[in-house]
């Protein structure tokens, strides 16, 4: 499989985070309607997905510094003692205060070669990341940017909706009361990088980018019918897989479900994916998938055997998650960045 990067630019808010497993599901819907996106059609490759994935999508990550690309990734899910070695403070008040400040640094910056060295990584807060983005503007940051999202790179906002009684065609109390849903806006002008592993026997990056472009036009995720989830595809390019010397750890770029017996240890933030079918199946008798417990992006896994680094992805396909479509699969795979963590056998 070959590694590629597709750069997108959000042009609306998002009701659903741009995570790898959800992006994969949207691409499958595009392939279901456009047989040209995959050689032989979607059914052929879905049947083989458990043993041979045709594509593995990462979540979307901020990219900046156009002269020499840098990426803002989620801080690894490792203890502070590992991320910030040497910060031992016996004064408990200082220790607690410092711990709170360090927890705000949710982003880490890596270079375009995707090499990960924890000892050299810069960790940044949302505000510090915004300041890096402002450097892209000539001169000072635009005046409107200073108040954007109260210093948040991703600004959350509440969007009001009205339920309509289709019998009376009016809103009212009780079941048809107004309600509010939360959506997210990226800082204006932000570009996001989606990393994709592509099996060239199945497709190529130009067709993957074409599928993503259609997703961006139709809308991604929740409330796409009301204008959320729009983005533009800016460009795509091939990348080299990072090959550090003697790696012993994997940093994940998308949610995943690790294989049993492959890893000796792991550090991750768990979350439950309450999946739901899209497109026409939204109106089916049961559009909901079975819940799946996943390891969130930024997880760190320690393989038992160095042979695990021969594949550019970890995890597994998830089957039997849907009662509406028994053959449906969920991307439990994730791209990863191999790196060396000292002190780990």
N, C-alpha and C positions, 0 to 999 in steps of 0.2 A: 504494500500500500504506500501511496505517496502523500506527503503532507502539503497542504495548500492553505492559504489565508484568503478569506473573502472579507473585504471591508465594506461596512454598511454605514449609512447615516440616518438616524431617526428623524422623522418629520412629524411625529405626533407623540402623545403619551402612550404608555403601555399598561394594560390591565394584567398582563401575565409576564413574569420575568423571562428574559431571553436565555433560557437554559438549554443545554445540549439535547436532552431527551425530548423536550417539547419541540425544538427545532426539527429534530429527526422526524417526529410524528407529522409535522406540517409538510415536510418534504415528501413523505410517503403519500400524502393526499395528492400532492401535485403529480407524483409519478403515477398514481392510480388513474388520473384523468389524461395524462400525457405520456403515452407509452414510449415516446422517444427519449425520455429522460434516463431510462435504464435499458440496456440491451436485453431484449427478451421480455421486458415488462416487469412490473412490480412483483407479481405472484411468484415468479421464478426465484427472485432474490430474497423475498421474505421467507420462502420455504428453506433457504440455506442460511438464514441470518444467524442462527444459533451456532453454526460451525464456521461460517465465513461472512462477516459483515461486509456489505458493499460500500458503506460509508459510516463514519463515526464523526459526529459533530461535537465541537466544544460549545460551551456557553459563550456569550458575547462579552468581550473585554475592551475597555477604553484603549485607544491608540492615540499617541500624540507625538510631537516633535517630528515634523515631516521630513527634515533633512536626514535624520537618523532615527528610525522608528523606535519607540519605547512603548511598552505595554504596562498597564496597571492591572495586576491580578490580585485576587483575594489573598490576604495574608494566610500562610500555611496554618493549619489547625494543630499547631504544636504548642507545648507549654511555653510560657514566657521565659522560663529558665533556659530553654534551648534557643529561642529566638533572640533573647537579649542576655547572652552570657556575661558573667562578671558583675551583674547588678544585684549585689547582696547588700541589704540595708537592715541593720538591727533595730532601728527606730521603726516601730510598727506603724506609727502615723505616716511617716514618710513612705514606707513600703506600700501601704494601702493607696496613698495619693498617687504614687508613681504607677502603680498597677492600673489605676483608673485611666491615667493618661495614655499608657501603652495600649490599653484595650481600644482606644479611639483610633489607633493607627490600623485601619482595616485593609489598606491597600499596600501592595509591594510593587516596586518598579523593576522591570527587567529589560534587557536590551533586545535588539532585533534578532540576535542569534539564539534567543530562548535559553541561554545557559543560566542555570540557577546555582548561585553560591550564597548560602545563607549569611556567611561572614561579611559579604560585600553588598547585600541587598539594602535598599532604602525603603523604609516603611513610612507611609503617609496617612494623615487623616483626610477626610473629605475636603476640608478647607485647604489643606496643603496641596491636594490634587487639583482643586480649582485654580490655585495660584500657578500651578504648572501649565494648566490649560490656557490661562490668561497670557502666558508668555508667547502663545501662538499668534496673538494679536499684535500688529505693529504699534509701537508706543505703549500707552497705558491701556488697561482693560476698559471696555466701553462702559459708560456710566450706568446703563441699565443692568449690567452684569453684577455690580457690587451688591445689589439687593436681591439677586436671584436666589430663591430657595433658602434664604437665611444661611448662606455659606455651605449648602449641601450640593454635592456633585449630582446626586440623584434626588430630585425634589418630589416628595409625596404630596398628592393633593386629593381632596374629596370631590367626587362628581355626583351631583344630585340626579336622580331618575324618578320618573313617575310610572307606576304600574297602571295600566288601563283596563277597566272592565270591558271586555269585548261584547258583552250583552247590551250595556248601556252606553258604551263608548265615552265614558267619563271616568275621572279618578274619584276616589272616595275614601272612606275610612276602612278600618279593618284590614282585610287581605289586600286591598288595593291602595294602601297608604304609600306616600312617597318614601324613597329609601336612598341611601348614600353608599357609593362604592369607592374604594381607594384605587388610584392609578399613580403611575410614576412618570416623571419627565426627566430626560437627560439634559444636562447643560447644553444650551443652544450651540449648534455647530459641532457637537461631539461626533467623532467617528469611532465605530466599534469593530473589532476584529473577531471573526468567527474562524477558528481553525478546523479544517476538515481533512480527515484521512479518507482517501478515495481508492477503491479497488478499480484499477483501470480496465479490468475485464468486464466490469459492470457499467461504468460510465466515465466521464472525464469532468474536469473542473469547470469547463465552460457550460456544460449542462447543469451541473450543480448550482452554479451562479445564476443560471436562467431560472431554475426552480425557486431559488431564494428571491429573485426579483419579482416573480409572480406572487410569492407570499407577501412581500412588502407592499405590493399594489392592492391586494385583496384585504390585507390586514392579518395581524398575528395575534393569536390568543384571545383572551376575554374581551368582550365588547368591541370586537372588530367591526361589527355592523353599525356601531355608533361613531366610528372614526378613529378608534385606537389601533395601535399596533402597526402603523405605517412606517416604512423605511425605504431608502434608496440603496441600491447596490452600486458602490463607487468603483471598485476594481478587485481583481484577484491576482494572485501570484503564487508560484511554487516556493516552498521553504525546505531547508535541510533539517532532517531530524537531529536534535542535539545528541551528541555522543560523548559525554564526559568520561574521563578515566575512572574505572572501578566504582561505578555507582552502586549504592545500596538502598536507595529510597526512591519512591515514585510520588510526584506531586500531581494531583488530578486537575484537569481543566473543565470537567463537567461532572454532574451527579453520576454516581455509579453504584453498582451492586457487586462487590468483589467475589471472586471465586473462592470456594471453600478449600482449605488446606494449602493455599499457594503462599500466604503471607504469615510471617512469624509475629508481626505486631502491626498496629495501625493507630492513627490519630485522626479523628474526623468529627464533624458536627452532623448529627443525623437529622433527617427530615423525612416526612411521610408525603409521598406523591399521591394525591387523590386525583387520579387521572380521569379524563372525560373525553369521549369521542367528539370529533368535530364534524363539520360539513353536514351532510344530510342525516347522519346518525344522531345529531343533536335532538332530532324529533322522533327518534326511535323509542321503543318501550322502555329501554334501559341503557342510556348513553354512558353510564358511569362504569369505570374500570375498577378492579379490585385495588385497594390501597397497597402501595409498595414502600417499604422502608429502604431508604437510600442514604449513601454517604454524600454529603454536599461537596461542592467544588472546594478546592483547597485542601482536600484530604491528603494525608501522607501515609503510604503503605510501604512496608518493609518486606520484600520477597524473601522466601526461604532459599531460593536457588537463583543463581545469576542468569540462568537460562530464561527467566521471566523477562529480561530486558531485550530478548530477541524480537519480541512483538512490540509494536508502537502503541498498543492499547492494552488496558486491563479491564476486568469485569466480565459480564456475561449478558446474554440476551434473556429477557424475561418473558415467559410464555404463560398461557392460561390466565391472563389478566382481564379478559373481556368475555362477557356472556353474549354480547351482540355479534361479535366476530371472533369465533374461537381461534382462528389462525393469526390474530393480531399479536404483534410483539412490541415490547418496550425496550428502548435503548438503555441497557444497563452497563454498556461499555463506556469507557472514557479514555481520551487521549491523556498522556501524562508527560511530565518533564522529569527525566532521570537526573538524580543528583547524589552527591556524596555527603552523608551526615556523619561527622566524626563521633566516635564513641559508641557506634552501633556495629555489631558484628555482622 
